[in-house]
């Protein structure tokens, strides 16, 4: 199953505006590819300045960044866990994604209606968390009943599952998300198999006002405090500004960014943070046809990384030739890197590092 992030939040907090800006052609950088997979699912380029640096030393026909799959999930309302507002359907969509971008409204605007009257990002976040926790509680209660029945017959696996579920259930009853319980690695992996909504990693996206693009206003600060307590991540985005930026030509976009005191669109930061949220990192291949960032999970070994390019490369993997961006900047060319003894040959047990520039040696498939 492909790794995806889902955009979640109450109605009218700016989710769809954010999704449309993220997936607009050229929204994040000039000439970055964009494709729509199906309604409300988009592929977003992950901006990476390292690609530009590589292109200064290795001339290529095109540059291809890593990509991120994003799902725009309809607004969750109070009572969603009980089926309100097609809640069961929308919650099932959240269950299918790997991580969550939780959009909270951090701006006042009388012209933009709020489902609960006035904006209150903490109340809004708690509404979503409560619905997810209630849905998880139903899942856990059913699973516990089944596991206890099996455990009574001596099923060791079911007995272990009972112990785990008994840790999770009271936490959910107290409104604590599974991700905040502090499960050990083994328990966390078992919990993952249950598809629990509150076990997914979360990045809070603060939809801020045009005069608070860095997210330092009082409403945004409340979200920052909440994220700090959870050990979570936050990104400030003005969806309205980002939507305008995504529609401008590159030159005009640069002028608007300068006027706002920004070096790049906030969505660029958001895309990179979401990429990390999924536990992804990039390695690079570079040649005359293309310079490309390939997305792999952190901890991927060299043969499996080769398989991302082509399955034959994994099957016939021999070695990986690897150097770093710093090596390229210092020595300018691949021959010079090799002459300096900086080109490493790594085998099947090598764990890829973020930013490795790589050629794969393979038996039948040749070099990748």
For each residue, the residues with C-beta under 8 A, 3 or more apart:
1: 96
2: 69
3: 69 98 99 278 279 280 297
4: 41 69 70 71 96 97 98
5: 68 69 70 71 97 98 99 100 101 203 274 277 278
6: 70 71 72 73 93 94 96 97 99 100 101
7: 15 18 19 70 71 72 73 101 103 205
8: 15 73 76 94 100 101 102 103 128
9: 13 14 15 75 76 102 103 104 105 124 128
10: 13 75 76 77 105 115 116 124 127 128
11: 74 75 77 115
12: 75 105 112 113 114 115
13: 9 10 75 103 104 105 124 207
14: 9 17 18 103 105 207 239 240
15: 7 8 9 18 19 72 73 75 103
16: 19 20 72
17: 14 20 21 239 240 242 243
18: 7 14 15 21 22 103 205 207 237 239 242 267
19: 7 15 16 22 23 40 42 70 72
20: 16 17 23 24 243 246
21: 17 18 24 27 239 242 243 245 246 267
22: 18 19 27 28 42 44 70 242 267 270 271
23: 19 20 27 34 36 42 43 44 70
24: 20 21 27 34 243 246 247
25: 34
26: 29 30 31 32 34 246 250
27: 21 22 23 24 34 242 245 246 265 267
28: 22 32 44 45 46 47 265 267 268 271
29: 26 32 45 47 65 268
30: 26 250
31: 26 63
32: 26 28 29 45 47 65
33: 43 45 64 65 67
34: 23 24 25 26 27 42 43 44 45
35: 42 43
36: 23 39 41 42 43
37: 41 42 43 69
38: 41
39: 36
40: 19 71 72 73
41: 4 36 37 38 69 70 71 72
42: 19 22 23 34 35 36 37 69 70 72
43: 23 33 34 35 36 37 67 68 69 70
44: 22 23 28 34 67 68 69 70 271
45: 28 29 32 33 34 65 66 67 68 271
46: 28 65 66 67 68 271 272 275 282 293 295
47: 28 29 32 65 264 268 271 272
48: 51 65 66 272 282 293
49: 52 53
50: 53 54 284 293 325 355
51: 48 54 55 63 65 284 291 293
52: 49 55 56 63
53: 49 50 56 57 325 328 329
54: 50 51 57 58 284 286 291 325 328 357
55: 51 52 58 59 60 63 291
56: 52 53
57: 53 54 328 329 332 333
58: 54 55 286 287 291 328 334
59: 55 288
60: 55 63 286 287 288 289 290 291
61: 288 289 290
62: 289 290 291
63: 31 51 52 55 60 290 291 292
64: 33 290 291 292 293
65: 29 32 33 45 46 47 48 51 293
66: 45 46 48 275 280 282 293 294 295
67: 33 43 44 45 46 295
68: 5 43 44 45 46 271 274 275 278 295
69: 2 3 4 5 37 41 42 43 44
70: 4 5 6 7 19 22 23 41 42 43 44 101 274
71: 4 5 6 7 40 41 93 96 97
72: 6 7 15 16 19 40 41 42
73: 6 7 8 15 40 76 90 93 94 97
74: 11 86 90 93
75: 9 10 11 12 13 15 85 90 115
76: 8 9 10 73 80 85 87 90 91 127 128 131
77: 10 11 80 84 85 87 115
78: 84 127 130 131
79: 82 83 84 85 87 131
80: 76 77 83 84 85 87 88 90 91 131 135
81: 87 91 130 131 132 134 135 138
82: 79 87 134
83: 79 80 86 87 88
84: 77 78 79 80 87
85: 75 76 77 79 80 90
86: 74 83 89 90
87: 76 77 79 80 81 82 83 84 90 91 131
88: 80 83 91 92
89: 86 92 93
90: 73 74 75 76 80 85 86 87 93 94
91: 76 80 81 87 88 94 95 131 132 135 197
92: 88 89 95 96
93: 6 71 73 74 89 90 96 97
94: 6 8 73 90 91 97 100 132 197 200
95: 91 92 195 197
96: 1 4 6 71 92 93
97: 4 5 6 71 73 93 94 100 200
98: 3 4 5 200 278
99: 3 5 6 200 201 202 203 274 277 278
100: 5 6 8 94 97 200 201 202 203
101: 5 6 7 8 70 202 203 205 270 274 277
102: 8 9 125 128 202 203 204 205
103: 7 8 9 13 14 15 18 205 207
104: 9 13 121 124 125 204 205 206 207 223
105: 9 10 12 13 14 114 119 121 124 207 219
106: 119 121 206 207 208 209 212 215 217 219 220 223 236
107: 119 207 208 209 212 217 219 238
108: 118 119 209 219
109: 112 209
110:
111:
112: 12 109
113: 12
114: 12 105 117 118 119
115: 10 11 12 75 77
116: 10 120 123 124 127
117: 114
118: 108 114
119: 105 106 107 108 114 124 219
120: 116 123 124 219
121: 104 105 106 124 125 206 219 220 222 223
122: 125 126 222 223 226
123: 116 120 126 127
124: 9 10 13 104 105 116 119 120 121 127 128
125: 102 104 121 122 128 129 204 223 226
126: 122 123 129 130
127: 10 76 78 116 123 124 130 131
128: 8 9 10 76 102 124 125 131 132
129: 125 126 132 133 175 177 198
130: 78 81 126 127 133 134 175
131: 76 78 79 80 81 87 91 127 128 134 135
132: 81 91 94 128 129 135 136 177 197 198
133: 129 130 136 137 172 175 176 177 197 198
134: 81 82 130 131 137 138
135: 80 81 91 131 132 138 139 197
136: 132 133 139 140 168 172 178 196 197 198 199
137: 133 134 140 141 169 172 173
138: 81 134 135 141 142
139: 135 136 142 143 194 195 196
140: 136 137 143 144 165 168 169 172 194 196
141: 137 138 144 145 169
142: 138 139 145 146
143: 139 140 146 147 161 165 194
144: 140 141 147 148 162 165 166 169
145: 141 142 148 149
146: 142 143 149 150
147: 143 144 150 151 158 159 161 162 165
148: 144 145 151 152 158 162
149: 145 146 152 153 158
150: 146 147 153 155 158
151: 147 148 154 155 158 159 161 162
152: 148 149
153: 149 150
154: 151
155: 150 151 158 159
156: 159 160
157: 160 161
158: 147 148 149 150 151 155 161 162
159: 147 151 155 156 162 163
160: 156 157 163 164 190
161: 143 147 151 157 158 164 165 190
162: 144 147 148 151 158 159 165 166
163: 159 160 166 167
164: 160 161 167 168 183 187 190 191
165: 140 143 144 147 161 162 168 169
166: 144 162 163 169 170
167: 163 164 170 171 181 183 187
168: 136 140 164 165 171 172 178 181 191 196
169: 137 140 141 144 165 166 172 173
170: 166 167 173 174
171: 167 168 174 176 178 180 181
172: 133 136 137 140 168 169 175 176 178 198
173: 137 169 170
174: 170 171
175: 129 130 133 172
176: 133 171 172 180 181
177: 129 132 133 180 181 198 199
178: 136 168 171 172 181 183 191 196 198 199
179: 198 199 200 201 202 230
180: 171 176 177 230 231
181: 167 168 171 176 177 178
182:
183: 164 167 178 187 188 191
184: 187 188
185: 188 189
186: 189 190
187: 164 167 183 184 190 191
188: 183 184 185 191 192 199
189: 185 186 192 193
190: 160 161 164 186 187 193 194
191: 164 168 178 183 187 188 194 196 199
192: 188 189 195 196 199
193: 189 190
194: 139 140 143 190 191 199
195: 95 139 192
196: 136 139 140 168 178 191 192 199 200
197: 91 94 95 132 133 135 136 200
198: 129 132 133 136 172 177 178 179
199: 136 177 178 179 188 191 192 194 196
200: 94 97 98 99 100 179 196 197
201: 99 100 179 277 278
202: 99 100 101 102 179 230 232 233 277
203: 5 99 100 101 102 232 233 234 235 270 273 274 277
204: 102 104 125 223 226 227 232 233 234 235
205: 7 18 101 102 103 104 234 235 237 270
206: 104 106 121 215 219 220 223 224 234 235 236 237
207: 13 14 18 103 104 105 106 107 237 238 239
208: 106 107 212 213 214 215 217 219 220 236 237 238
209: 106 107 108 109 212 217 238
210: 213 238 240 241
211:
212: 106 107 208 209 215 216 217 220 236 238
213: 208 210 236 238 241 260 261 262 266
214: 208 236
215: 106 206 208 212 220 223 224 234 235 236
216: 212 220 221
217: 106 107 208 209 212 220 221
218: 221 222
219: 105 106 107 108 119 120 121 206 208 222 223
220: 106 121 206 208 212 215 216 217 223 224 236
221: 216 217 218 224 225
222: 121 122 218 219 225 226
223: 104 106 121 122 125 204 206 215 219 220 226 227 234
224: 206 215 220 221 227 228 234
225: 221 222 228 229
226: 122 125 204 222 223 229 230 232
227: 204 223 224 230 231 232 233 234
228: 224 225 231 232
229: 225 226
230: 179 180 202 226 227
231: 180 227 228
232: 202 203 204 226 227 228
233: 202 203 204 227 273 277
234: 203 204 205 206 215 223 224 227
235: 203 204 205 206 215 266 269 270 273
236: 106 206 208 212 213 214 215 220 266
237: 18 205 206 207 208 242 266 267 270
238: 107 207 208 209 210 212 213 241 242 266
239: 14 17 18 21 207 242 243
240: 14 17 210 243 244
241: 210 213 238 244 245 260 266
242: 17 18 21 22 27 237 238 239 245 246 265 266 267
243: 17 20 21 24 239 240 246 247
244: 240 241 247 248 256
245: 21 27 241 242 248 253 256 257 265
246: 20 21 24 26 27 242 243 265 267
247: 24 243 244
248: 244 245 252 253 256
249: 252 253
250: 26 30 253 254
251: 254 255
252: 248 249 255 256
253: 245 248 249 250 256 257 265
254: 250 251 257 258
255: 251 252 258 259
256: 244 245 248 252 253 259 260
257: 245 253 254 260 262 263 264 265
258: 254 255 261 262
259: 255 256
260: 213 241 256 257
261: 213 258
262: 213 257 258 265 266
263: 257
264: 47 257 268 269
265: 27 28 242 245 246 253 257 262 268
266: 213 235 236 237 238 241 242 262 269 270
267: 18 21 22 27 28 237 242 246 270 271
268: 28 29 47 264 265 271 272
269: 235 264 266 272 273
270: 22 101 203 205 235 237 266 267 273 274
271: 22 28 44 45 46 47 68 267 268 274 275
272: 46 47 48 268 269 275 276
273: 203 233 235 269 270 276 277
274: 5 68 70 99 101 203 270 271 277 278
275: 46 66 68 271 272 278 280 295
276: 272 273 279 280 281
277: 5 99 101 201 202 203 233 273 274
278: 3 5 68 98 99 201 274 275
279: 3 276 297 298
280: 3 66 275 276 295 296 297 298
281: 276 295 296 297 298 352 353 354 355
282: 46 48 66 293 294 295 296 354 355
283: 293 294 296 305 352 353 354 355 356 357 358
284: 50 51 54 291 292 293 294 355 356 357 358
285: 290 291 292 294 309 357 358 359 368
286: 54 58 60 291 292 357
287: 58 60 290 291
288: 59 60 61
289: 60 61 62
290: 60 61 62 63 64 285 287
291: 51 54 55 58 60 62 63 64 284 285 286 287
292: 63 64 284 285 286
293: 46 48 50 51 64 65 66 282 283 284
294: 66 282 283 284 285 305 308 309
295: 46 66 67 68 275 280 281 282 308
296: 280 281 282 283 300 304 305 308 352
297: 3 279 280 281 300
298: 279 280 281 354
299: 351
300: 296 297 304 305 351 352
301: 304 305 348 349 350 351 352
302: 305 306 317 320 346 347 348 349 350 351 352 358 360
303: 306 307 314 317 348
304: 296 300 301 307 308 314
305: 283 294 296 300 301 302 308 309 320 352 358 360
306: 302 303 309 310 313 314 317 320 360 362 368
307: 303 304 310 311 313 314 315
308: 294 295 296 304 305
309: 285 294 305 306 313 360 368
310: 306 307 313 314 365 368
311: 307 314 315
312: 315 316 362 364 365
313: 306 307 309 310 316 317 360 362 365 368
314: 303 304 306 307 310 311 317
315: 307 311 312 364 365
316: 312 313 362 363 364 365
317: 302 303 306 313 314 320 348 360 361 362
318: 361 362 363
319: 345 346 347 360 361
320: 302 305 306 317 345 346 347 350 358 359 360 361
321: 343 344 345 358 359 360 361
322: 343 344 345 346 350 356 357 358
323: 327 328 334 337 342 343 344 356 357
324: 327 328 342 355 356 357
325: 50 53 54 328 329 355 357
326: 329 330
327: 323 324 330 331 337 340 342 343 357
328: 53 54 57 58 323 324 325 331 332 334 337 357
329: 53 57 325 326 332
330: 326 327
331: 327 328 336 337 339 340 342
332: 57 328 329 336
333: 57 336 337
334: 58 323 328 337 338 343
335: 338 339
336: 331 332 333 339 340
337: 323 327 328 331 333 334 340 342 343
338: 334 335 341 342 343
339: 331 335 336
340: 327 331 336 337
341: 338
342: 323 324 327 331 337 338
343: 321 322 323 327 334 337 338
344: 321 322 323
345: 319 320 321 322
346: 302 319 320 322 350
347: 302 319 320 350
348: 301 302 303 317
349: 301 302
350: 301 302 320 322 346 347
351: 299 300 301 302
352: 281 283 296 300 301 302 305 356 358
353: 281 283 356
354: 281 282 283 298
355: 50 281 282 283 284 324 325
356: 283 284 322 323 324 352 353
357: 54 283 284 285 286 322 323 324 325 327 328
358: 283 284 285 302 305 320 321 322 352
359: 285 320 321 367 368
360: 302 305 306 309 313 317 319 320 321 367 368
361: 317 318 319 320 321 367
362: 306 312 313 316 317 318 365 366 367 368
363: 316 318
364: 312 315 316
365: 310 312 313 315 316 362 368
366: 362
367: 359 360 361 362
368: 285 306 309 310 313 359 360 362 365
